[in-house]
Amino acid sequence: MGRFLLKRLGQTVITLFIVSIISFSLIQFIPGDPVYTMMGTDITPEYHDQIYEEMGLNKPVYEQYISWLVNLFQGDMGYSYYLRADVSTVIAKRLPTTLCLGVTSAIVSVIIGIAFGVVSAVKRQTLLDRTITIFANIGVAMPSFWLVTVMVLIFSINLGWLPATGYTLPWVDLAASLRQSILPVFCMSLGGIASYTRQTRSSMLEVINQDYIRTARSKGLKEGQVISRHAIKNGLIPILTLAGTTLRGCIGGSAIIETMFNIVGMGQVMVTAVNKCDYQLLQSSLFFMAAITCGCNLLVDIAYGIADPRVRLE
């Protein structure tokens, strides 16, 4: 197990290094002068040159990358000239919102999706199975921006039941947080629920037809015991891989949801950084979100290795 962990950890470090190079390189292609974009065009040329030099943009690209990487591993994520704050302070303030919404959406996706998938597999070829399958296919194909628009139009504008903007952290105001979470969490988790339903149904149908399941039934075990004790345990092993993808998508892909619901989280921060050419904020935010994503994948790999010992022998 130790060798397996070291191998996966090494792959994670290499992945983060490659991501840092790619993200840093792509940022250089953002059009426009970053200083004028952040500060406005009415600043003096002297002030422009001062900020340009402070950001290190007068140096060659490779020197900028090395300097940023060295500072990053020393705990210095840089300074956001647009927000007038340290990047680490901005991330520490905005990250809890993204994590709360992302983790909640991932949990909802896992629980509901697996439940629907199991029911669909057990009740295969019935009306219930066909209904769940149809809705799962619709959920996979439905664009999130369109879903957000429809949900806000129905439940916020027309009915007035739920707020359309903003988010309050649970430890600040639990009641307000719950009301403000319903629409964003639903829109973020619908695709995950559909994916889990399809994957769980497929895995369960494969497991149900195995010899050991037929043996368990021939011994006189009730159908509920066969499903809960034997089928679900083995059928959910492939779902572990999908779990990392779901959490990664909910956290890393939160930009659309946060922007449309006007939620001040990491997704909205990165959109602002792109629009304002705030290089320091964008570089460090991208790397930080990539680190969270790689951490999720590493945890999934470890869980997969524990659940299926054959993975550790590869």
Disulfide bonds with the S-S distance in Angstrom:
none
